[in-house]
Amino acid sequence: MSDDGSPDTKTAPAIAGPRGSQAGRSVPLDSTAGQTTARPLAPDGGVGAPILPCVVKNRRALGCLVEIAETLLLTLIIFWVIQTFIAQPYQVQQDSMRQTLLEGQYVLVDKLTPHFDTYSRGDIVVFNPLRREGSCQTEPVDTTGGGGVPFIKRVIAAPGEQVSIHDGGVYVNGILLDEPYVFEGPTNALGDEDTWTIPADRLFVMGDNRNNSTDSRAPSIGPICVRDVIGKAWLRYWPLDQLGILNTPTYPAVPSTAPEPAAPGGG
């Protein structure tokens, strides 16, 4: 500060440089209120505008925004991969699996494991209720009127097995199934047909609430194609007080006539 009250203009030490360049000129420094701001030299040798701190702040803010956008994009990609190929949550929208699953509950469906293993009797699966006449390669027809809402049922028989329903019970390969999970009442056929031999690439499924379930017993569905199965429900996670693993029951008394799955890489 000079004697007349005006700010001092200090001069920084000169930096040596080539002849004719500005590198050897003095760079003025403004000192006001304890702050020192460098003023770059103008092309004509004068003093340019000061380098403002806000420029640095704006660059930092832009960098933060870019990082946030990259993080959000990566999160969306990971979420899409998990939902599409690994696991997906589903809400139970029917009453056909009572008491095992109640309407409004949420389950996590495993979509990855079925690519490496076959579905077993007792598995709870989520599938698109489509009717395919003949081969599972034919075009599907929605004959349930469900509007594309997936169904959730239990696997009763695999390809090559025979299912028969009579006397209020379910027989697989001639053996009565022990089904403690069935909710109320006997199991009856839903049409004229009461015996099925399960074709290749298909599964016979039924709901645990046999008196309120549209499943493979119904002519509109029949044995479902494996390709229409979305995945296996393995975890009930909502509501939290009903959190639990959906275990697959065993049927030791029932012999299997299903063909052995081909070994990986086999011909």
SVG drawing of the C-alpha trace seen along z (x, -y; Angstrom):
<svg xmlns="http://www.w3.org/2000/svg" viewBox="-64 -10 83 107">
<polyline fill="none" stroke="black" stroke-width="0.4" points="0.0,0.0 1.5,-3.3 1.4,-6.5 -1.6,-7.8 -3.7,-4.6 -3.5,-3.0 -2.6,0.7 1.0,1.4 2.0,3.1 4.8,5.4 7.1,6.9 7.9,10.6 11.5,11.6 12.3,11.7 12.7,15.2 15.5,15.4 14.6,16.2 15.6,15.8 16.2,12.4 13.0,10.7 10.7,13.0 8.5,12.0 10.0,14.7 12.5,12.3 10.0,9.6 8.7,8.9 5.2,10.2 3.3,7.6 1.6,8.9 -1.4,7.2 -1.6,7.3 -4.9,6.3 -6.3,7.3 -3.6,9.9 -4.3,11.6 -1.9,11.8 -3.1,12.3 -0.8,12.8 -1.5,10.7 -0.2,12.3 1.5,10.2 -0.5,9.1 1.0,9.6 1.9,5.9 3.8,6.1 1.0,4.7 -0.7,6.3 -3.5,8.8 -6.6,9.7 -6.0,11.6 -6.4,15.4 -9.6,15.8 -10.0,18.7 -13.6,19.4 -12.2,20.8 -10.5,23.5 -13.6,24.2 -15.7,24.5 -13.3,27.0 -13.5,29.0 -17.3,28.9 -17.4,30.1 -15.1,33.0 -17.4,34.0 -20.4,34.0 -18.6,36.2 -17.7,38.7 -21.3,38.8 -22.6,39.4 -20.1,42.2 -21.0,43.8 -24.8,43.7 -24.2,45.2 -22.1,48.0 -24.7,48.7 -27.5,48.9 -25.4,51.3 -24.7,53.6 -28.4,53.5 -29.4,54.5 -27.0,57.4 -28.1,58.7 -31.8,58.4 -31.4,60.0 -29.0,62.8 -28.6,63.5 -31.6,62.8 -34.8,60.8 -37.4,60.0 -41.1,60.9 -44.3,60.2 -46.7,63.0 -49.9,61.9 -52.0,65.1 -53.2,67.2 -52.3,70.5 -49.2,71.2 -50.9,70.7 -49.6,71.5 -46.1,71.6 -46.4,68.2 -49.1,65.6 -50.4,63.0 -48.4,59.8 -45.2,61.4 -41.9,60.9 -39.5,63.6 -36.1,63.6 -35.8,65.7 -32.6,67.4 -32.1,67.0 -28.4,68.2 -28.3,71.7 -30.9,73.2 -28.4,72.6 -26.1,75.1 -28.5,77.5 -32.0,79.0 -35.1,78.2 -36.0,80.8 -39.3,82.1 -40.4,79.7 -38.7,76.6 -40.9,73.5 -40.6,71.8 -41.8,68.6 -42.8,69.0 -44.7,67.3 -48.0,69.2 -47.9,69.8 -49.3,72.7 -47.1,74.2 -48.7,76.9 -46.4,79.8 -42.8,78.7 -41.5,76.1 -40.0,74.4 -43.5,73.4 -44.9,69.9 -46.6,69.5 -50.2,68.6 -51.4,66.9 -54.6,68.9 -54.9,67.9 -55.9,64.2 -53.4,63.2 -52.1,60.3 -48.5,61.5 -48.3,61.8 -45.9,64.7 -47.2,67.6 -45.5,69.2 -46.0,73.0 -44.2,76.1 -42.5,78.7 -44.2,82.0 -42.7,84.0 -39.8,83.8 -39.4,84.9 -40.0,88.6 -42.1,89.0 -45.7,90.0 -48.3,88.1 -51.6,89.5 -54.3,87.8 -57.0,90.0 -58.5,90.6 -57.5,87.1 -53.8,87.7 -50.9,87.2 -49.0,90.2 -45.7,89.9 -44.4,93.0 -47.0,94.9 -46.0,93.7 -48.2,91.5 -46.5,88.2 -46.2,87.2 -47.1,83.5 -47.3,81.8 -47.2,78.4 -50.6,78.8 -53.2,76.3 -56.6,77.9 -58.5,80.6 -57.7,83.3 -56.1,82.9 -58.4,83.3 -58.0,83.1 -59.2,79.9 -60.5,81.4 -61.2,84.8 -57.5,85.7 -56.0,87.1 -52.9,88.8 -49.9,87.2 -46.6,88.4 -44.2,85.4 -42.6,84.7 -38.9,83.7 -38.2,80.1 -41.4,79.8 -42.3,79.7 -45.5,80.6 -46.3,77.9 -49.1,77.3 -49.9,74.8 -49.9,75.8 -53.5,74.4 -54.9,77.1 -58.5,75.9 -57.5,72.5 -54.7,73.0 -54.6,72.9 -51.7,75.1 -50.6,78.1 -53.8,79.9 -55.7,77.2 -56.0,77.7 -55.2,74.0 -51.6,74.6 -50.7,78.3 -47.0,79.3 -45.0,76.1 -41.9,75.7 -38.6,75.3 -37.8,72.4 -40.7,70.4 -39.4,70.8 -37.9,67.5 -36.2,69.1 -36.4,70.8 -37.8,68.9 -35.4,69.6 -35.8,66.7 -38.9,65.0 -37.6,61.6 -40.7,59.5 -42.3,58.9 -39.3,59.2 -41.0,61.2 -41.5,63.9 -37.9,63.9 -36.7,67.4 -35.2,69.8 -37.7,71.7 -36.3,75.2 -36.9,78.0 -38.6,81.0 -37.3,84.5 -39.3,87.5 -37.2,90.5 -40.0,93.0 -40.5,91.8 -38.2,93.4 -37.3,91.2 -37.6,92.2 -36.3,88.8 -33.3,89.1 -29.9,88.3 -28.7,84.8 -25.9,84.8 -22.5,84.3 -20.9,80.8 -19.2,80.9 -20.7,84.3 -21.8,85.2"/>
</svg>
